[in-house]
Every structure is written in C-alpha cells, then in structure tokens.
C-alpha cells in the first residue's frame, strides 16, 4: 500500500513537471513568435529618413522623429514625478505609519487603482488636468495622468522590497546611534534598490505601451519641439502614432516599424535600468 502511494506521488510530480515545462515552453514560444513577427515586418521599413525627419503633409513624407522625442519627454516627466512619490509613500507606509488599518486601506486603494482600465484614467485626466487645471491637451497633462496610473505599481513594488530588508539591519544601525531618517537613507533604501528598479522598469513599460489615456490628454500632434516647449504642447507618442498610422491612414509598414522601435526602446531602457541598479549596488558595497 505504501509503495502504491509512493508511485502515485511520483506520477503526480512527473505530470506537474511536464505541465510546468509545457507552460514555460508555450510562454517562451509566444514571446519569441511576437518578437520575430514584429521585427520581420518592421525592421525592413525602418530607415534613417523615417527616424530623423518629421511628417510633411505637403509632400506626403512620413517621419517619426517628433513621436520618438515626445515618448522620451513623457517618460522623463512621468518618472520625475512618480518615483519620488511612489518611493516616499512606500517608505512612509513601511517605516513610519503606525495605524495598520490605514495602511491596509491605502494598500487596498492602490491595488484597486492598478486594476482600473486606462481609458478611465484618460477621461479623468482630460477633465481634471486639461480642463479644470487649464493645461489643455499637452504632454504634461499626459505625463501627470500616467503618474496616477503608475503610482500604485512603484509604491507596491518598493513597499514589498522594503519588507525584505532584515529588521536586524535597522536595530544594528539604531544601536550605533543613527536616527530614523539616517537609518532609512543609509541602510534600508540601499537594501531595497531592486524594488525601486523593478518599479521603474514596470512603469517605463506601461508608459511606452499606453495609448488610450494619452489620446485624451496628450493628443496626437506631430510637431517637433524642445523638452520644455514640448511638455506644454500637444504631441503624439510612438504608441499613439502607431494607432494613427495603422487605423487612420492605413500605413501598416510604418506601424510595424514603430512597433519594432518600441520593442527596441523598451529593451534598451530596461538594460540601462539594470546596469544602473548594479552600479548603485557596487557603490554601496565599496
């Protein structure tokens, strides 16, 4: 009887391993298929002229330089707001807040916000930032809308990373006479840099892939502006431009080129964030 139970257990373990392997293979296969399909369709349509010029409605030429710059502008503006707010909120909830009911309520609200469809954020951003605050349709209004969308992600990832820092580190620093803020700044935050980097990567990925909210708040102009002028004016990001060229103009070659550029840009930004995190860790260990 015992041998039969052991045999059944081994069969279940083998089946579980096989199912997990099949799931992993399907996931990797879908990702590789998507990457290969987009790159095969998009890379042949990428040219220096496409990347370095702006659209000309008189000659009918297409250029996506304004869209690339607008994407970089909105990423920089959104991260400049969401990282301090998200990390600060996580530090307060983990290190300072005493009322556990309020902490649980805020965490529940953050999880609820992360599940709201982006189109609703776009409508709220349009009504509040564009109309009530009189920002009009601009990249800054779009960036602030994305800040609200990504704030729960940054806050929750940082908060979970803060909880992984051993309590003995804090107690040792307090025993050496360090104050609360000094302990957080020199002991706790360096130990949770992985969570901050993770939140940054997730935020960048969502910003790059967002289009519904930006259609209502940032607009879809293809004007070429500097950073500060661009934040105050309407502009299309790469995802919005992809939608416009594919849906409105039927330029599927340009749409696939933009999709390939988005994937490359996501990969580059993620690699830069990883290298920055490793550099910070090495600096802390010296």
C-alpha angles and dihedrals in degrees: 000000000000091000091052091052091049091050092050090049091052091050091051091049091050092048091048091051091048092050091048090049092049091049092050092047092049092049093049090044093053092048093048092046091052093047094046093045094050094043093048091049097039111035095064088057094052114100136163090248091055092050099042105042138063125233117278113205093189096056096028093235118150125220130166102195092111090050092051092049092046089052092052091045094052093046091052094046094046094047091047088062104031100048097056092041095046096043092043092051091048092050092050095048093046103036108023111023113098102178105083093192092059090047091051091047092051091047090050091049090050092051090049092050091051090058098051114110114255093235089067090053088052093053092047091046091050093050097042108032101026100038111017096040090034095231090137118206103327144138090252091058089049092048092051090049089053089049090061090047095050100036094088091051095052092042096050097044091048092045093052090047091051090055091058093061105102115249089226089070090059093044091050091051091047089049090057090056100258118151126238097263093043090053091051094045099044104028113020103039095047088052093055099043089117091064092050091050090048091051090048092051093047091048093050090049092052093045092051092048098044120107110140096065093043094052088067099038111026100030127209106271118143098210119144110232141156122255100270095035090047094053090056096049137059118270142164122239121212093266092050090046089050090054093047095048094044101039105028104030104024093231096146094164090059090044092055090046090054090047090054091048090051091053092048091047091050091050093049094048092047091050091049090050091050093049090048091052092050091048091052091049092051090049091052092049094053 
